[in-house]
């Protein structure tokens, strides 16, 4: 996520690749100005703030939950449940927040400081296995808790009374305020969560809400649900929509048809659909600092434990052709791991542009490395599968990669396993894959939001690649050089180079977000990750 909070970087973060597409319903939006229909292109996996890591879950959480801060249209943050934006004291390591006294849960109970304390402790507890826990890296004692050396109760957050919250960091973190606007930092009402146990967040009926809307109609696996105005929301009088209907679609053709029939007010599109509609006045394109890449399972597949094999596969992909002839949605070929959009606050230089062209497309060298890698492994041929979501765009990328790999390496057989989004997410998180088509859109405006993902102990390092030099570079960037911008930058640039050279992933492209939006849908702000804020929207 990002911020205009004078973070170490100065970008405007916008959106995520495969989220938000507008929906549908037999009832037209103009039949009721207080009800609209929208859609997504992937299923909902969880509405538990500790587990809601993917884009769709994050999208939903923005509608039904709320934290200390909200994002602004320009990527900054503004008070939400906090009534103030405190300046950090104690050399940038302490924040004290005053909470609203009129905020309530959807069961009528007040939202208090201890709800934040419980939520954060629950998320960082290793027993929770939260993929979001590392966002709290930098909060006092997080590392010791993650390593099992201290109890979650030692985390640097405490309630000073009912409506005052104190947060203590291990080090100054200029981007920390932006983390307070993402769902990972939202509160949880302990009595309700513990009563529901393992059922919490698995469907609409076993979840509690403190946002502008409550969730209705989601049974944990279906592709349709609604956001219904929350009468207990502290700012309910500002919310103009009574209901937002959501439906998941798999084909863009259907989405466009629904949009053109005025049954959909907002839909994301990609590929040739963008090309065909490029003259449509409702079409908008946004460049965002997000990427797509292929993850190699270094731990579970001996083929990818070999660095030369990984390098060969990464070099075999022509990302220029992928973006120009396959995607056709103004995405850009990847030049490195970290995408464009992060500027050094001292020099003003863009991180990716300064790093230069790290990604290589060299089929001759790729074939040489492939042959050497197989020889080292005692193999004469190989095969593997590419796991991905069964969306149209993912399928197009899968087919392109399959063709590139099998054409370049005659003794390689590549299978494609396109599965429903939730299945892909589950398999990816459990390490049940050879390679997986994945990607990232940032939570805060700093290259470390990408680089942290490849650290040895990061929960999102699904391929389980480990490199001690890389880990130390990022650790020093986060700790030792936290307030020395140039040294931080040098460390991050060095780590970015290692990530490309050793190829635990194969960077493919930097994403763009393209969508159609009904001009009568007003005030719908798109957040840094691309989620719409329906609490600000109206339909005229």
C-alpha positions as CSV (number, residue, x, y, z in Angstrom):
1,X,0.0,0.0,0.0
2,X,1.3,3.4,-0.1
3,X,1.4,6.8,1.2
4,X,2.0,10.3,0.6
5,X,3.3,10.4,4.2
6,X,6.8,11.4,3.1
7,X,7.9,7.8,3.1
8,X,11.3,6.9,1.9
9,X,9.8,6.8,-1.5
10,X,7.6,9.2,-3.3
11,X,5.3,7.3,-5.5
12,X,1.7,7.0,-5.8
13,X,0.8,3.4,-5.5
14,X,-2.1,2.2,-7.4
15,X,-3.8,-1.1,-7.6
16,X,-3.2,-4.7,-8.2
17,X,-3.2,-6.8,-11.2
18,X,-6.0,-9.3,-11.0
19,X,-8.5,-7.6,-8.7
20,X,-11.7,-5.6,-9.1
21,X,-13.9,-6.1,-12.0
22,X,-17.3,-4.9,-12.0
23,X,-20.2,-7.1,-11.5
24,X,-23.6,-8.0,-12.5
25,X,-27.1,-8.7,-11.7
26,X,-30.4,-8.9,-13.4
27,X,-31.3,-5.6,-11.8
28,X,-29.9,-2.5,-13.5
29,X,-28.1,0.0,-11.2
30,X,-30.3,2.9,-12.4
31,X,-33.4,1.0,-11.1
32,X,-32.1,2.0,-7.7
33,X,-29.6,4.8,-7.3
34,X,-28.5,3.4,-4.0
35,X,-27.7,0.0,-5.3
36,X,-25.0,-1.0,-7.9
37,X,-23.5,-4.2,-9.2
38,X,-19.8,-5.0,-9.5
39,X,-17.7,-8.0,-10.1
40,X,-14.3,-9.6,-9.5
41,X,-12.3,-12.0,-11.6
42,X,-11.3,-14.3,-8.7
43,X,-12.9,-16.0,-5.8
44,X,-12.9,-14.8,-2.2
45,X,-10.7,-16.9,0.1
46,X,-11.1,-15.3,3.5
47,X,-12.4,-12.3,5.5
48,X,-10.1,-13.0,8.4
49,X,-7.7,-10.0,8.7
50,X,-4.9,-12.3,9.8
51,X,-5.3,-14.5,6.7
52,X,-6.7,-12.2,4.0
53,X,-3.6,-11.8,1.9
54,X,-4.7,-12.0,-1.7
55,X,-6.1,-9.2,-3.7
56,X,-9.7,-10.2,-3.7
57,X,-9.7,-10.7,0.1
58,X,-8.0,-7.4,0.5
59,X,-10.6,-5.8,-1.7
60,X,-13.4,-7.2,0.4
61,X,-11.7,-6.2,3.7
62,X,-11.6,-2.5,2.5
63,X,-15.4,-2.6,2.3
64,X,-16.3,-4.4,5.5
65,X,-13.4,-3.4,7.8
66,X,-11.5,-0.3,8.8
67,X,-8.2,0.5,10.6
68,X,-6.5,3.4,12.2
69,X,-6.0,5.1,8.8
70,X,-7.5,5.1,5.3
71,X,-5.7,5.8,2.1
72,X,-6.4,9.0,0.1
73,X,-6.9,9.3,-3.6
74,X,-3.3,10.4,-4.0
75,X,-1.8,7.5,-2.0
76,X,-1.4,9.3,1.3
77,X,-3.2,8.3,4.6
78,X,-5.8,10.1,6.6
79,X,-7.4,9.3,10.0
80,X,-10.1,6.6,10.1
81,X,-10.5,5.0,13.5
82,X,-7.7,7.2,14.8
83,X,-8.7,10.8,15.4
84,X,-5.1,12.0,14.9
85,X,-2.0,11.4,12.8
86,X,0.7,11.5,15.5
87,X,4.3,12.3,14.8
88,X,6.7,9.6,15.9
89,X,8.7,10.3,19.0
90,X,11.7,8.5,20.6
91,X,13.8,8.9,17.4
92,X,10.9,7.7,15.2
93,X,10.1,4.6,17.3
94,X,6.9,5.5,19.2
95,X,3.4,6.4,18.1
96,X,0.4,7.2,20.3
97,X,-3.1,7.1,18.7
98,X,-6.3,8.5,20.0
99,X,-9.3,6.4,18.9
100,X,-12.8,7.4,17.9
101,X,-15.3,6.8,20.7
102,X,-18.2,6.4,18.3
103,X,-16.9,3.4,16.3
104,X,-18.8,0.1,16.7
105,X,-18.7,-3.4,15.6
106,X,-21.7,-4.8,13.6
107,X,-22.9,-6.4,16.9
108,X,-23.1,-2.9,18.5
109,X,-20.1,-3.3,20.7
110,X,-17.5,-0.4,20.8
111,X,-14.2,-0.7,18.9
112,X,-11.5,-0.1,21.5
113,X,-7.7,-0.1,21.7
114,X,-7.6,-3.6,23.0
115,X,-9.2,-4.8,19.7
116,X,-6.1,-3.7,17.9
117,X,-3.8,-5.3,20.5
118,X,-5.6,-8.6,20.2
119,X,-5.6,-8.5,16.4
120,X,-1.9,-7.7,16.0
121,X,-0.9,-10.3,18.6
122,X,-3.0,-12.9,16.9
123,X,-1.5,-12.1,13.5
124,X,2.1,-12.3,14.6
125,X,1.5,-15.5,16.7
126,X,3.3,-18.3,14.8
127,X,0.4,-20.6,15.6
128,X,-1.9,-18.4,13.4
129,X,0.4,-19.0,10.3
130,X,-0.5,-15.6,9.0
131,X,1.0,-14.7,5.6
132,X,0.5,-11.1,6.7
133,X,2.5,-11.2,9.9
134,X,5.7,-9.9,8.3
135,X,4.1,-6.5,7.9
136,X,4.7,-6.0,11.6
137,X,8.4,-6.7,11.2
138,X,9.9,-3.6,12.8
139,X,7.3,-3.5,15.6
140,X,9.1,-4.1,18.9
141,X,9.9,-7.8,19.5
142,X,8.3,-9.0,16.2
143,X,11.4,-11.0,15.2
144,X,11.7,-12.7,18.6
145,X,8.1,-13.6,18.4
146,X,8.3,-15.0,14.9
147,X,11.3,-17.1,15.9
148,X,9.5,-18.5,19.0
149,X,11.8,-16.7,21.5
150,X,9.1,-14.4,22.9
151,X,5.4,-14.6,23.5
152,X,3.0,-12.6,21.2
153,X,2.0,-10.6,24.3
154,X,5.5,-8.9,24.1
155,X,4.7,-7.2,20.8
156,X,5.2,-3.5,20.9
157,X,1.5,-2.5,21.1
158,X,-0.5,-1.7,24.2
159,X,-3.8,-0.1,25.2
160,X,-3.5,2.8,27.5
161,X,-7.1,2.9,28.5
162,X,-10.1,2.2,26.3
163,X,-9.4,4.7,23.5
164,X,-5.6,5.3,23.5
165,X,-3.2,3.0,21.6
166,X,0.6,3.0,21.9
167,X,2.9,1.4,19.3
168,X,6.6,1.0,19.8
169,X,9.0,0.0,17.0
170,X,12.4,-1.5,17.1
171,X,13.6,1.0,14.5
172,X,12.4,4.0,12.7
173,X,10.2,3.0,9.8
174,X,9.2,6.0,7.6
175,X,6.7,3.9,5.7
176,X,5.0,2.6,8.9
177,X,1.9,4.9,8.7
178,X,0.9,3.3,5.4
179,X,0.8,-0.2,7.0
180,X,-1.9,1.2,9.3
181,X,-4.2,1.6,6.4
182,X,-4.1,-2.0,5.2
183,X,-6.3,-4.9,6.4
184,X,-3.4,-6.7,8.2
185,X,-3.6,-3.9,10.8
186,X,-7.4,-3.9,11.3
187,X,-8.8,-4.7,14.7
188,X,-10.6,-7.8,15.8
189,X,-13.2,-8.3,18.6
190,X,-11.7,-11.0,20.7
191,X,-14.9,-12.4,22.3
192,X,-16.5,-13.0,18.9
193,X,-13.4,-14.4,17.2
194,X,-12.7,-16.9,19.9
195,X,-16.3,-18.0,20.1
196,X,-16.3,-18.7,16.4
197,X,-12.9,-20.5,16.5
198,X,-11.7,-22.0,13.2
199,X,-15.0,-20.8,11.5
200,X,-14.1,-17.2,11.9
201,X,-13.7,-15.4,8.6
202,X,-14.7,-18.5,6.6
203,X,-18.1,-17.2,5.5
204,X,-20.2,-14.1,6.0
205,X,-22.2,-15.5,8.9
206,X,-19.1,-16.2,11.1
207,X,-17.5,-12.8,10.7
208,X,-17.8,-9.5,12.5
209,X,-17.5,-6.1,10.8
210,X,-16.6,-2.5,11.6
211,X,-16.5,-1.0,8.2
212,X,-19.0,0.9,6.1
213,X,-20.6,-2.4,4.9
214,X,-21.3,-5.9,6.2
215,X,-20.9,-8.9,4.0
216,X,-24.0,-10.9,3.0
217,X,-24.5,-14.1,0.9
218,X,-20.9,-15.5,0.9
219,X,-21.0,-19.1,2.1
220,X,-17.2,-19.6,1.9
221,X,-17.0,-21.0,-1.7
222,X,-19.6,-19.3,-3.9
223,X,-18.8,-16.6,-6.4
224,X,-21.6,-14.1,-5.4
225,X,-22.1,-11.8,-2.4
226,X,-23.2,-8.4,-1.4
227,X,-22.0,-5.5,0.7
228,X,-24.9,-4.1,2.7
229,X,-24.7,-0.7,4.4
230,X,-23.6,-1.1,8.0
231,X,-26.1,0.8,10.3
232,X,-23.5,0.6,13.1
233,X,-20.7,2.3,11.1
234,X,-19.6,5.5,12.8
235,X,-19.9,7.5,9.5
236,X,-22.9,5.7,8.1
237,X,-24.6,9.1,7.2
238,X,-21.8,9.6,4.7
239,X,-22.3,6.3,3.0
240,X,-24.7,6.8,0.0
241,X,-25.0,3.2,-1.4
242,X,-27.3,0.8,0.4
243,X,-26.0,-2.2,-1.4
244,X,-23.2,-3.4,-3.7
245,X,-23.8,-6.7,-5.5
246,X,-20.7,-8.7,-6.4
247,X,-20.3,-11.5,-8.8
248,X,-17.1,-13.4,-10.0
249,X,-16.7,-13.8,-13.8
250,X,-14.2,-15.9,-15.6
251,X,-14.5,-14.4,-19.1
252,X,-13.9,-10.8,-20.1
253,X,-16.3,-11.1,-23.0
254,X,-19.2,-11.7,-20.5
255,X,-18.0,-8.7,-18.4
256,X,-17.9,-6.4,-21.4
257,X,-21.3,-7.6,-22.5
258,X,-22.7,-6.9,-19.0
259,X,-21.0,-3.5,-19.0
260,X,-22.4,-2.5,-22.4
261,X,-25.9,-3.6,-21.3
262,X,-25.5,-1.2,-18.3
263,X,-25.7,-4.0,-15.8
264,X,-22.1,-3.4,-14.7
265,X,-20.7,-0.1,-13.5
266,X,-17.1,-1.1,-13.2
267,X,-15.0,-3.8,-14.8
268,X,-11.3,-4.5,-15.2
269,X,-10.2,-5.8,-18.6
270,X,-6.9,-7.0,-20.2
271,X,-5.3,-8.4,-23.3
272,X,-7.0,-8.1,-26.6
273,X,-10.1,-6.8,-24.9
274,X,-8.2,-3.6,-24.2
275,X,-7.0,-3.4,-27.8
276,X,-10.5,-3.8,-29.1
277,X,-11.9,-1.1,-26.8
278,X,-9.0,1.4,-26.9
279,X,-11.3,4.1,-28.3
280,X,-14.0,3.7,-25.7
281,X,-14.4,6.9,-23.7
282,X,-15.0,4.9,-20.5
283,X,-11.7,3.2,-20.8
284,X,-8.9,4.2,-18.3
285,X,-5.4,2.8,-18.1
286,X,-3.2,3.2,-15.0
287,X,0.4,2.2,-14.6
288,X,1.1,0.7,-11.2
289,X,4.2,-0.5,-9.4
290,X,3.2,-4.2,-9.5
291,X,4.7,-7.2,-11.3
292,X,4.1,-10.8,-12.5
293,X,6.7,-13.5,-12.3
294,X,7.2,-17.3,-12.3
295,X,8.2,-18.8,-9.0
296,X,10.5,-21.9,-9.0
297,X,10.0,-24.4,-6.2
298,X,13.6,-24.6,-5.2
299,X,13.0,-26.8,-2.1
300,X,10.6,-29.4,-3.4
301,X,11.8,-29.9,-7.0
302,X,15.4,-30.9,-7.5
303,X,15.3,-29.5,-11.1
304,X,14.9,-26.0,-9.7
305,X,17.5,-26.5,-7.0
306,X,19.9,-26.1,-9.8
307,X,20.7,-22.4,-10.4
308,X,21.7,-22.9,-14.1
309,X,18.3,-24.5,-14.8
310,X,16.5,-21.5,-13.3
311,X,18.7,-19.0,-15.1
312,X,18.1,-20.8,-18.4
313,X,14.3,-20.8,-18.1
314,X,14.3,-17.1,-17.1
315,X,16.5,-16.2,-20.1
316,X,14.2,-18.2,-22.5
317,X,11.3,-15.8,-22.1
318,X,10.9,-12.9,-24.4
319,X,8.9,-10.5,-22.3
320,X,8.8,-7.9,-25.0
321,X,6.7,-10.2,-27.2
322,X,4.7,-11.3,-24.2
323,X,3.5,-7.8,-23.4
324,X,3.2,-6.5,-27.0
325,X,1.6,-9.5,-28.7
326,X,-0.1,-11.5,-25.9
327,X,-1.1,-9.2,-23.1
328,X,-1.7,-6.1,-25.3
329,X,-2.8,-4.1,-22.3
330,X,0.1,-1.7,-22.0
331,X,1.9,-3.8,-19.4
332,X,5.7,-3.3,-19.6
333,X,8.4,-6.0,-20.0
334,X,10.2,-6.6,-16.7
335,X,13.7,-5.2,-16.5
336,X,14.3,-6.6,-13.0
337,X,12.5,-7.8,-10.0
338,X,11.4,-4.5,-8.5
339,X,9.1,-2.6,-10.9
340,X,9.1,1.1,-11.9
341,X,7.5,3.6,-9.5
342,X,9.8,3.9,-6.5
343,X,11.9,7.0,-6.4
344,X,14.9,7.7,-4.2
345,X,13.9,10.6,-1.9
346,X,17.4,12.0,-2.1
347,X,18.2,11.8,-5.8
348,X,14.7,11.5,-7.3
349,X,15.9,8.5,-9.4
350,X,13.6,5.6,-10.1
351,X,14.8,2.3,-8.6
352,X,14.1,0.1,-11.6
353,X,15.5,2.7,-14.1
354,X,18.6,3.1,-12.0
355,X,19.1,-0.7,-11.8
356,X,19.0,-1.0,-15.6
357,X,18.2,-4.0,-17.8
358,X,18.9,-6.9,-15.5
359,X,16.5,-9.4,-17.1
360,X,18.1,-11.0,-20.2
361,X,16.5,-12.8,-23.1
362,X,19.2,-14.8,-24.7
363,X,18.2,-18.2,-26.0
364,X,21.7,-19.3,-27.0
365,X,23.0,-18.7,-23.5
366,X,19.8,-20.2,-22.1
367,X,20.4,-23.4,-24.1
368,X,24.0,-23.6,-22.8
369,X,23.0,-23.1,-19.2
370,X,20.1,-25.6,-19.6
371,X,22.5,-28.3,-20.9
372,X,25.0,-27.7,-18.2
373,X,22.3,-27.7,-15.5
374,X,20.8,-31.0,-16.6
375,X,24.3,-32.5,-16.8
376,X,25.0,-31.5,-13.2
377,X,21.8,-33.1,-12.2
378,X,22.5,-36.3,-14.2
379,X,19.4,-35.8,-16.4
380,X,19.0,-35.9,-20.1
381,X,15.5,-34.5,-20.2
382,X,13.0,-32.8,-17.9
383,X,9.4,-32.0,-17.3
384,X,7.4,-29.8,-15.0
385,X,4.1,-28.0,-14.6
386,X,3.1,-24.4,-14.4
387,X,0.4,-23.7,-11.8
388,X,-1.8,-20.7,-12.3
389,X,-5.3,-19.3,-11.8
390,X,-7.8,-20.2,-14.5
391,X,-8.4,-16.6,-15.6
392,X,-8.1,-15.7,-19.3
393,X,-5.0,-13.6,-18.8
394,X,-3.2,-16.3,-16.8
395,X,-4.1,-18.9,-19.4
396,X,-2.6,-16.7,-22.1
397,X,0.6,-16.2,-20.2
398,X,0.8,-20.0,-19.4
399,X,0.5,-20.9,-23.1
400,X,3.1,-18.4,-24.0
401,X,5.6,-19.7,-21.4
402,X,4.9,-23.3,-22.4
403,X,5.6,-22.5,-26.0
404,X,8.8,-20.5,-25.2
405,X,10.2,-23.2,-23.0
406,X,9.4,-26.2,-25.2
407,X,10.7,-24.4,-28.3
408,X,13.9,-23.3,-26.7
409,X,14.6,-26.7,-24.9
410,X,13.7,-29.6,-27.1
411,X,14.2,-32.1,-24.3
412,X,11.6,-30.3,-22.0
413,X,8.0,-31.1,-21.5
414,X,5.8,-28.4,-19.8
415,X,2.3,-29.0,-18.5
416,X,-0.1,-26.3,-17.5
417,X,-2.3,-26.6,-14.5
418,X,-4.9,-23.8,-14.5
419,X,-7.1,-24.1,-11.4
420,X,-9.6,-21.9,-9.6
421,X,-8.0,-19.0,-7.8
422,X,-8.5,-20.4,-4.3
423,X,-7.0,-23.7,-5.3
424,X,-4.0,-22.0,-6.8
425,X,-3.6,-19.9,-3.6
426,X,-3.8,-23.0,-1.4
427,X,-1.3,-25.0,-3.4
428,X,1.1,-22.0,-3.7
429,X,1.1,-21.4,0.0
430,X,1.6,-25.1,0.8
431,X,4.4,-25.5,-1.7
432,X,2.4,-28.0,-3.8
433,X,3.8,-26.8,-7.2
434,X,6.7,-27.1,-9.6
435,X,6.4,-23.5,-10.8
436,X,3.6,-21.0,-10.2
437,X,2.5,-17.9,-12.0
438,X,2.4,-15.3,-9.3
439,X,2.8,-11.5,-8.7
440,X,2.8,-8.7,-6.3
441,X,1.4,-5.3,-5.8
442,X,2.9,-3.3,-2.9
443,X,1.5,-2.4,0.4
444,X,3.8,0.5,1.0
445,X,5.9,2.7,-1.2
446,X,9.3,1.2,-0.9
447,X,11.2,-1.5,-2.8
448,X,11.6,-3.6,0.3
449,X,7.9,-4.5,0.0
450,X,9.0,-6.7,-2.9
451,X,12.5,-7.5,-1.7
452,X,11.3,-8.7,1.7
453,X,9.3,-11.5,0.0
454,X,12.4,-13.4,-1.0
455,X,14.0,-13.4,2.4
456,X,14.5,-16.9,3.8
457,X,11.9,-16.8,6.5
458,X,9.3,-14.7,4.8
459,X,5.9,-16.6,4.7
460,X,5.4,-15.5,1.1
461,X,8.7,-17.0,-0.1
462,X,6.7,-19.9,-1.6
463,X,9.7,-21.3,-3.5
464,X,11.8,-21.5,-0.4
465,X,14.9,-20.0,-2.0
466,X,17.5,-19.0,0.5
467,X,20.6,-16.8,0.2
468,X,22.5,-15.5,3.2
469,X,24.0,-12.6,1.3
470,X,20.6,-11.5,0.1
471,X,19.1,-11.8,3.6
472,X,21.9,-9.7,5.1
473,X,21.5,-7.0,2.5
474,X,17.8,-6.6,3.2
475,X,18.3,-6.9,7.0
476,X,20.8,-4.0,6.9
477,X,18.6,-2.0,4.6
478,X,15.7,-2.4,7.1
479,X,17.7,-2.0,10.2
480,X,21.3,-0.6,10.1
481,X,20.6,1.9,7.3
482,X,16.9,2.7,8.0
483,X,17.7,6.4,8.2
484,X,20.5,6.5,5.6
485,X,18.7,6.7,2.3
486,X,21.7,6.2,0.0
487,X,23.1,3.2,1.8
488,X,19.6,1.7,2.0
489,X,19.3,2.2,-1.7
490,X,22.7,0.6,-2.4
491,X,21.7,-2.4,-0.4
492,X,18.4,-2.8,-2.1
493,X,19.9,-2.4,-5.6
494,X,22.4,-5.1,-4.7
495,X,19.7,-7.5,-3.5
496,X,17.6,-6.8,-6.6
497,X,20.5,-7.8,-8.8
498,X,21.0,-11.0,-6.8
499,X,17.4,-11.9,-7.2
500,X,17.6,-11.6,-11.0
501,X,21.0,-13.3,-11.3
502,X,20.2,-16.3,-9.2
503,X,16.7,-16.6,-10.6
504,X,14.6,-17.9,-7.7
505,X,11.9,-16.3,-9.8
506,X,11.6,-15.3,-13.5
507,X,10.4,-11.7,-13.7
508,X,7.9,-11.4,-16.6
509,X,6.2,-8.0,-16.8
510,X,5.2,-4.9,-14.9
511,X,1.4,-4.7,-14.7
512,X,-1.1,-2.1,-15.8
513,X,-4.7,-1.8,-14.7
514,X,-7.2,-1.2,-17.4
515,X,-10.9,-0.7,-16.6
516,X,-14.3,0.5,-17.8
517,X,-16.2,2.7,-15.4
518,X,-19.7,4.0,-15.8
519,X,-19.4,7.8,-15.8
520,X,-22.5,8.0,-13.5
521,X,-20.6,6.2,-10.8
522,X,-19.2,9.1,-8.8
523,X,-16.8,9.4,-5.9
524,X,-15.5,5.8,-6.1
525,X,-11.9,6.2,-5.0
526,X,-9.4,3.6,-6.2
527,X,-6.9,2.8,-3.4
528,X,-3.2,2.1,-3.8
529,X,-3.8,-1.6,-4.5
530,X,-6.7,-0.8,-6.8
531,X,-9.5,-1.6,-4.5
532,X,-12.5,0.7,-4.8
533,X,-13.8,2.5,-1.7
534,X,-17.5,2.1,-2.1
535,X,-18.2,4.0,1.1
536,X,-17.4,7.1,-0.9
537,X,-19.4,6.2,-4.0
538,X,-22.7,7.2,-5.4
539,X,-24.6,6.4,-8.5
540,X,-26.3,9.4,-10.2
